[in-house]
Amino acid sequence: MRYITIDQAKQVMLEMMDYIHDICIKNDIKYSLAYGTLIGAVRHKGFIPWDDDFDIFLTRENYEKLLKLLEKSGDYFIVNYNTDSNSCNHYSHFCSKKYKCEQSNKTLTQMTNFGVFIDIFPLDYLDKDNPKKQLLEIKQSLKKLKLTSFLNYNKTGKKYTTYLKAITNFPRFLYYKFIIKRKKIIEEINLKLTKNNKKKTNILGEYSSRMNEIYDRKDFEEYIFGDFENRKYMMIKNFDTVLKIHYGDYNKLPPEEERKNGHAHFKYFIDE
């Protein structure tokens, strides 16, 4: 086992993104850098110095098209709730087969079958009259899904200790795991995510914990190429509007004490 540094992991992410970018260009798939990665492109022309992940998002049509092409790769694989029985994510991890990950928290250290990865998020059409209600329904169903996974069921609910959650949520774990069943919950989530896609409303969105990703579909109609670590990647032309909805004043640097990476509990390694 040989651990790699965060800077080395970032270089792997760039190689993986180069691969995604080439596929998208060859197949006329529109994508955009997203979240902190998009802020990094706009503000730093690369990674936010203290950030340690890589995100892109696409409309559902482009997302499904891209996943089908990425699944053909021999060097990478896809992890989401359709491909991995422990995943509770409606979006996808695009993972390198070369690396694995050690995840640690206060009570548990576990190995995962995926290491360095890029997050790929789908954007779906939302209910034009009450988009937040649709996002809330998705949130509730994703919480049910988490209760079907032994590795994740104690992470749901209010701010109790992990041990207390493990005890109080165990009956719910049994109920959703063995009575309701994971497959049925995933079908429920997919239906809630995509129920407005045939209508093609004027609103696009993506479920996240902030519950504020409600965008004008026009913001995802034009794309440009932005600088990122001496490369050119695609990004939405109206990035300013989208980033302000999600982050407010994204150009303002956070206080130094808040400049922490989101995956500090991850350690990437090569299993040699």
C-alpha positions in Angstrom: 0.0 0.0 0.0 1.4 3.4 -1.0 -0.4 6.6 -0.1 -0.4 9.6 -2.4 -0.6 13.3 -1.5 -3.5 15.6 -2.2 -1.4 17.4 -4.8 -0.8 14.0 -6.5 -4.5 13.2 -6.3 -5.3 16.5 -8.0 -3.0 15.6 -10.9 -4.8 12.3 -11.3 -8.1 14.2 -11.3 -6.8 16.5 -14.1 -5.9 13.4 -16.2 -9.3 12.0 -15.6 -11.0 15.3 -16.5 -8.9 15.4 -19.7 -10.4 12.0 -20.6 -13.9 13.2 -19.9 -13.4 16.4 -21.8 -12.1 14.6 -24.9 -15.1 12.3 -24.9 -17.5 15.3 -24.6 -15.8 17.2 -27.4 -15.9 14.1 -29.7 -19.6 13.4 -28.9 -21.0 16.9 -28.8 -21.8 16.6 -25.1 -22.1 19.9 -23.2 -20.8 19.9 -19.6 -19.7 22.6 -17.2 -17.3 22.8 -14.3 -19.4 23.0 -11.2 -19.4 24.2 -7.5 -16.0 24.8 -6.0 -14.3 23.7 -9.3 -16.2 26.4 -11.2 -15.3 29.0 -8.5 -11.7 27.8 -8.8 -11.7 28.3 -12.6 -13.2 31.8 -12.3 -11.2 33.0 -9.3 -8.0 31.0 -9.4 -7.7 29.7 -13.0 -7.5 26.2 -11.4 -8.2 24.4 -8.1 -9.1 26.5 -5.1 -5.8 26.1 -3.1 -7.4 24.4 -0.2 -10.0 22.4 -2.2 -9.5 18.7 -3.0 -12.2 17.6 -5.3 -13.4 18.0 -8.9 -17.1 18.6 -9.9 -18.9 18.9 -13.2 -22.6 19.0 -14.0 -24.7 18.4 -17.1 -28.3 18.4 -18.1 -29.9 14.9 -17.7 -29.8 14.1 -21.4 -26.1 14.9 -21.6 -25.4 13.2 -18.2 -26.9 9.9 -19.4 -25.1 10.0 -22.7 -21.8 10.7 -21.0 -22.2 7.9 -18.5 -22.9 5.3 -21.2 -19.6 6.3 -22.9 -17.6 6.4 -19.6 -18.8 2.9 -18.7 -16.8 1.5 -21.7 -13.5 2.6 -20.3 -11.1 -0.1 -19.0 -9.2 2.3 -16.7 -12.2 3.9 -14.9 -15.6 2.9 -13.5 -18.8 4.6 -12.3 -20.2 4.5 -8.7 -23.7 5.6 -8.0 -26.8 4.1 -6.4 -27.5 2.0 -9.5 -24.0 0.4 -9.6 -23.0 0.1 -6.0 -25.1 -1.4 -3.2 -23.5 0.9 -0.6 -23.9 4.1 -2.6 -26.7 6.5 -1.7 -25.8 9.1 -4.3 -28.2 10.1 -7.1 -25.1 11.6 -8.9 -22.0 9.6 -10.0 -18.4 9.2 -8.9 -16.2 8.7 -12.0 -13.4 6.6 -10.4 -9.9 5.5 -11.3 -9.3 1.7 -10.9 -5.7 2.4 -10.0 -6.5 4.0 -6.6 -8.5 3.2 -3.5 -9.5 5.3 -0.5 -9.3 5.0 3.3 -12.1 7.0 4.9 -11.9 7.8 8.6 -14.2 9.6 11.1 -14.4 9.6 14.9 -15.6 6.1 15.2 -14.8 4.2 12.0 -12.1 3.6 9.4 -13.2 1.9 6.3 -11.7 1.1 2.8 -13.7 1.8 -0.3 -13.4 0.3 -3.7 -13.0 3.7 -5.2 -10.2 6.2 -4.6 -9.5 9.3 -6.7 -12.7 10.4 -8.4 -14.6 13.2 -10.2 -18.2 14.0 -9.2 -20.7 14.2 -12.1 -24.1 15.8 -11.3 -27.2 15.6 -13.4 -29.5 18.7 -13.8 -33.2 18.0 -14.1 -36.2 20.1 -14.9 -38.1 21.2 -11.8 -41.7 22.0 -11.1 -42.3 25.5 -12.3 -44.8 26.3 -9.6 -43.1 24.8 -6.6 -39.5 23.7 -7.3 -38.5 23.6 -3.6 -41.3 21.1 -2.9 -39.8 18.8 -5.6 -36.3 19.1 -4.1 -37.7 18.4 -0.6 -39.4 15.2 -1.9 -36.1 14.1 -3.4 -34.4 14.8 -0.1 -36.9 12.7 1.8 -36.4 9.7 -0.6 -32.6 10.0 -0.5 -32.8 9.8 3.3 -34.9 6.6 3.0 -32.2 5.2 0.7 -29.5 5.9 3.2 -31.4 3.9 5.7 -31.0 0.8 3.5 -27.2 0.8 3.7 -25.5 -0.7 6.8 -22.6 1.7 6.3 -24.8 4.8 6.1 -28.0 4.3 8.1 -26.5 5.8 11.3 -25.6 9.0 9.4 -29.2 10.1 9.0 -31.4 12.2 11.2 -30.6 15.0 13.7 -27.3 15.9 15.4 -27.0 12.9 17.7 -23.8 11.0 18.3 -23.0 8.3 15.7 -23.5 5.5 18.3 -26.9 6.8 19.3 -28.0 7.1 15.7 -26.9 3.5 15.1 -29.2 2.4 17.9 -32.2 4.6 17.2 -32.1 4.1 13.4 -31.6 0.4 13.4 -35.4 -0.5 13.3 -35.7 1.9 10.4 -32.7 0.3 8.7 -34.5 -3.1 8.9 -37.8 -1.6 7.7 -36.4 0.1 4.6 -33.7 -2.6 3.9 -36.0 -5.7 4.0 -39.6 -4.5 3.7 -39.6 -1.4 1.5 -36.5 -2.5 -0.4 -33.7 -0.5 -1.9 -34.7 -1.1 -5.5 -38.2 0.4 -4.9 -36.7 3.5 -3.2 -34.3 4.1 -6.1 -37.2 3.9 -8.6 -39.0 6.4 -6.4 -36.0 8.8 -6.4 -35.5 8.5 -10.2 -39.2 9.3 -10.7 -39.0 12.4 -8.5 -35.8 13.6 -10.2 -37.0 13.3 -13.7 -40.8 13.8 -13.5 -40.7 17.2 -15.3 -38.1 16.3 -17.9 -40.6 15.6 -20.6 -42.4 18.9 -20.0 -39.1 20.8 -20.1 -40.1 23.6 -17.8 -38.1 26.8 -17.6 -36.4 25.7 -14.4 -33.4 23.4 -14.0 -32.0 22.2 -10.7 -30.0 19.7 -8.7 -30.7 18.5 -5.2 -28.1 19.5 -2.7 -28.1 20.2 1.1 -28.6 23.9 0.6 -31.9 23.3 -1.2 -31.2 26.4 -3.4 -30.1 25.0 -6.7 -33.0 26.4 -8.7 -31.8 27.9 -12.0 -33.2 29.4 -15.2 -32.8 26.8 -18.0 -31.3 29.6 -20.2 -28.3 29.6 -17.9 -27.4 26.2 -19.3 -27.8 26.9 -23.0 -24.5 28.6 -23.7 -21.0 27.3 -22.9 -17.5 28.7 -23.1 -14.0 27.4 -22.4 -12.3 28.5 -19.2 -8.8 28.2 -18.0 -8.1 25.6 -15.4 -4.5 24.5 -14.4 -3.1 25.4 -17.9 -6.0 23.5 -19.6 -9.2 24.6 -21.2 -12.5 23.1 -19.8 -16.1 23.8 -20.6 -18.2 26.1 -18.3 -21.5 27.7 -18.5 -21.4 31.3 -20.0 -23.7 32.6 -17.2 -21.5 31.2 -14.4 -21.8 34.4 -12.4 -25.6 34.1 -12.1 -25.5 30.4 -11.1 -22.6 30.8 -8.6 -24.4 33.7 -6.9 -27.5 31.7 -6.4 -25.6 28.9 -4.7 -22.8 30.8 -2.9 -23.7 34.5 -2.8 -20.5 36.6 -3.1 -18.3 33.8 -4.4 -15.4 36.2 -5.2 -14.9 36.9 -1.5 -12.3 34.7 0.1 -13.5 32.9 3.2 -11.7 33.5 6.5 -8.5 31.5 6.8 -10.0 29.3 9.5 -12.7 28.2 7.1 -10.3 27.3 4.3 -10.5 23.6 4.7 -10.9 20.8 2.2 -14.1 18.8 2.2 -12.4 15.4 2.2 -9.7 15.7 4.9 -10.8 12.3 6.2 -9.9 10.7 2.8 -6.5 9.1 2.3 -5.8 7.9 -1.3 -3.5 5.0 -1.9 -2.3 2.5 -4.6 -2.8 -1.1 -3.5 0.6 -2.5 -4.6 
